[in-house]
Amino acid sequence: MNQLIGSTSPFSEENRNTLRKIAALLIPKSEEFKVPGADDDAVFTHFIKLASGQTNSINKYLEDLNQICRNDHGDSFLKLQNDEQISLLNNSESLLELLLSYVSLAYYQDPRILSTLSLKSSPPFPGGYNVEQGDWSLLDPVKKRDPFYRKV
Amino acid sequence: MKEDHVDVLVIGAGASGAAVAWSLAETKMKIVCLEQGEWANPKDYPSAHMDWESKWLNEFSYDPNLRARQTDYPINNMESPIQVANFNGVGGGTILYAGHFPRFHPSDFRVKTLDGVAEDWPIDYQTLEPYYDENDRMMGVSGLKGDPAYPPKPQIMPPVPLGKSGTILANGFNKLGWHWWPSDSTVATEQYDGRDQCINLGACVSGCAQGAKASTDITYWPHAIRAGVELRVRCRVREIIVRKDGMAGGAIYYDGKGLEKKITAEVVVIACNGIGTPRLLLNSKSKLFPDGLANSSGLVGKNLMFHPYSAIFGKFDAETDGARGPGNCIWSQEFYETDPSRGFLRGFTFEASRGTGPALTVARGMTNHRIAWGANHHQSARQAINKITGMVGICEDLPNENNQVILDPHLKDSDGIPAPKLHYALSENSKRMLEFSIARGIEILEAAGGEDIQTVAPIPDGGWHLMGTARMGIDCTKSVVNEWGRCHDVKNLFIVDGSIFVTSAGVNPTRTIQALALYVADTMKHRLTTLFD
């Protein structure tokens, strides 16, 4: 009957909690810039969706991380102090390499975050953007050059 | 069962398949094109969605192994430092290309004569020039006439804007006294042939939701279909049939439900580009052609050429365009023509890249340790978003028989058709050219005021241009097709895509692929009564 017990979530509850904590450490909440951390519900949901493409690798790296925590600190990652967690993450290159990309993609596509950066908080289409023509007189010295393609 | 017979069967509905089908349509022959992918729906393109940057990196990735749609086929890239980029669907690679649209130079057709390497093409610039012009009208090209790096060519629409990034980079080029010019681009800067003008969505390489970028689903195909060409999607060709007389007889393909179908034809035209075309020929083995169709020279799949790319980007105090505006901006051909004192033969084009969107900027910055994570993250990210611009160097690749496409003995697509496997290595000439391009690129960015300059070479996922694997030539022992695209071995089988390139030049190939397709089609029309002689 075990096959009837399952979940559509790609990560266990413990791993989700660990990922949420890691997201908050990577991009923390900031009072100065008035922005939430990457553990914000909407950002984190997007992050999990993006990360689900690498479920096996991430679960494996999290297992490795927790094994190190238990060996070195006698407890799981979530039970450690912030500075200990940061130190451990700094030594988890493979996990970081995967998660940094997903966390930043989720965070910097959130309309609330884009607004704080004075960037457009809606899709590029249909509004588009204004792009200045620029100073075409910069081309004047190039226009004075003789043709320099090789004649054959 | 009703016989499915046509005069001309075109395989592949991308850049070249669309052009050849449109051109042949005036003959009033019955023409059918089989395309393994589907029509694109612009509302699906990433730029119509809030998460457009991650959509571009996933379901609209130019890496078919990552995109992994039912309509894609896998490619074994394990033995290549450059990964293939493509798109399978109506429009082919033009759906996801940037729209950079340079022509070859006259010297590109005379590489052996001028520089003593590779082979000369059996045709020259003057032969293709009227087809370049015709293709420019069909695709709609923006640009500025008068570029001293090129022979004169017509201007159809005004150039894409210089913008903030172009202005920064142009100042850098000017300080060094080096050539630059607004890029020729298929991004329409005015309304053109039913297309609306560019509104600077900045996501050209994930499909243009505005319809301003010329992909062949919105340029050639509507005209070709109105002229009577039938385009069938979700039809994946497994092999080309060979008749008892050794001529091509049509194709066996799978429809969208995986059902095997047969179509017979008087003429078969292959337009599957530099990987798909040799794959199809090598999969078309028969008693008459045990080594693959049209392969008596043994060159089908060999001489694979990419363009090895370098990337050089820097951070600026002034604001850049970021992802806003067409990716096309300006180019430089200061180092295009051969100068042996540089330590390599042939040359490259610099193509400016305005910048990237905020999410990709931060993702890249964090993974390469240039943007901090943790307490300093927000300050660090704000110093990078819309502050980075730079360029890529697109280097000419020379043909080498060891660089090749073969069939993977194990890997297959969803219809069970053997997939392609690559063997490819960078030549010493390419390595020296990449190094040189990086050194010059750094000089340009420093002259423009850039700092924290980052470089990559070759761009590992930058196999956008796929050429040389069924090359053209007069000598049937040294080429697969003749000087007008007809296979030496099979006189009713034609190839019109990038696989027939003899050399790669140092520019994006699509404009030349399409000019070649129009030239081959025109030659076929002129020779209709003696086509198989």
Boltz contact constraints between the chains, C-beta under 6 A:
constraints:
  - contact:
      token1: [A, 26]
      token2: [B, 373]
      max_distance: 6.0
  - contact:
      token1: [A, 27]
      token2: [B, 377]
      max_distance: 6.0
  - contact:
      token1: [A, 30]
      token2: [B, 378]
      max_distance: 6.0
  - contact:
      token1: [A, 33]
      token2: [B, 378]
      max_distance: 6.0
  - contact:
      token1: [A, 50]
      token2: [B, 54]
      max_distance: 6.0
  - contact:
      token1: [A, 100]
      token2: [B, 366]
      max_distance: 6.0
  - contact:
      token1: [A, 100]
      token2: [B, 367]
      max_distance: 6.0
  - contact:
      token1: [A, 101]
      token2: [B, 363]
      max_distance: 6.0
  - contact:
      token1: [A, 101]
      token2: [B, 367]
      max_distance: 6.0
  - contact:
      token1: [A, 104]
      token2: [B, 362]
      max_distance: 6.0
  - contact:
      token1: [A, 104]
      token2: [B, 363]
      max_distance: 6.0
  - contact:
      token1: [A, 104]
      token2: [B, 366]
      max_distance: 6.0
  - contact:
      token1: [A, 105]
      token2: [B, 54]
      max_distance: 6.0
  - contact:
      token1: [A, 105]
      token2: [B, 359]
      max_distance: 6.0
  - contact:
      token1: [A, 105]
      token2: [B, 363]
      max_distance: 6.0
  - contact:
      token1: [A, 108]
      token2: [B, 358]
      max_distance: 6.0
  - contact:
      token1: [A, 108]
      token2: [B, 359]
      max_distance: 6.0
  - contact:
      token1: [A, 108]
      token2: [B, 362]
      max_distance: 6.0
  - contact:
      token1: [A, 109]
      token2: [B, 51]
      max_distance: 6.0
  - contact:
      token1: [A, 109]
      token2: [B, 53]
      max_distance: 6.0
  - contact:
      token1: [A, 109]
      token2: [B, 359]
      max_distance: 6.0
  - contact:
      token1: [A, 123]
      token2: [B, 48]
      max_distance: 6.0
  - contact:
      token1: [A, 123]
      token2: [B, 49]
      max_distance: 6.0
  - contact:
      token1: [A, 123]
      token2: [B, 50]
      max_distance: 6.0
  - contact:
      token1: [A, 124]
      token2: [B, 47]
      max_distance: 6.0
  - contact:
      token1: [A, 124]
      token2: [B, 201]
      max_distance: 6.0
  - contact:
      token1: [A, 124]
      token2: [B, 202]
      max_distance: 6.0
  - contact:
      token1: [A, 124]
      token2: [B, 203]
      max_distance: 6.0
  - contact:
      token1: [A, 125]
      token2: [B, 47]
      max_distance: 6.0
  - contact:
      token1: [A, 125]
      token2: [B, 48]
      max_distance: 6.0
  - contact:
      token1: [A, 125]
      token2: [B, 201]
      max_distance: 6.0
  - contact:
      token1: [A, 125]
      token2: [B, 209]
      max_distance: 6.0
  - contact:
      token1: [A, 128]
      token2: [B, 199]
      max_distance: 6.0
  - contact:
      token1: [A, 128]
      token2: [B, 200]
      max_distance: 6.0
  - contact:
      token1: [A, 128]
      token2: [B, 201]
      max_distance: 6.0
  - contact:
      token1: [A, 129]
      token2: [B, 200]
      max_distance: 6.0
  - contact:
      token1: [A, 129]
      token2: [B, 324]
      max_distance: 6.0
  - contact:
      token1: [A, 131]
      token2: [B, 161]
      max_distance: 6.0
  - contact:
      token1: [A, 131]
      token2: [B, 163]
      max_distance: 6.0
  - contact:
      token1: [A, 131]
      token2: [B, 200]
      max_distance: 6.0
  - contact:
      token1: [A, 131]
      token2: [B, 324]
      max_distance: 6.0
  - contact:
      token1: [A, 131]
      token2: [B, 325]
      max_distance: 6.0
  - contact:
      token1: [A, 132]
      token2: [B, 163]
      max_distance: 6.0
  - contact:
      token1: [A, 133]
      token2: [B, 161]
      max_distance: 6.0
  - contact:
      token1: [A, 134]
      token2: [B, 162]
      max_distance: 6.0
  - contact:
      token1: [A, 134]
      token2: [B, 163]
      max_distance: 6.0
  - contact:
      token1: [A, 134]
      token2: [B, 166]
      max_distance: 6.0
  - contact:
      token1: [A, 134]
      token2: [B, 167]
      max_distance: 6.0
  - contact:
      token1: [A, 138]
      token2: [B, 170]
      max_distance: 6.0
  - contact:
      token1: [A, 145]
      token2: [B, 148]
      max_distance: 6.0
  - contact:
      token1: [A, 147]
      token2: [B, 148]
      max_distance: 6.0
  - contact:
      token1: [A, 148]
      token2: [B, 148]
      max_distance: 6.0
  - contact:
      token1: [A, 149]
      token2: [B, 105]
      max_distance: 6.0
  - contact:
      token1: [A, 149]
      token2: [B, 149]
      max_distance: 6.0
  - contact:
      token1: [A, 149]
      token2: [B, 150]
      max_distance: 6.0
  - contact:
      token1: [A, 150]
      token2: [B, 107]
      max_distance: 6.0
  - contact:
      token1: [A, 150]
      token2: [B, 337]
      max_distance: 6.0
  - contact:
      token1: [A, 152]
      token2: [B, 106]
      max_distance: 6.0
  - contact:
      token1: [A, 152]
      token2: [B, 107]
      max_distance: 6.0
  - contact:
      token1: [A, 152]
      token2: [B, 110]
      max_distance: 6.0
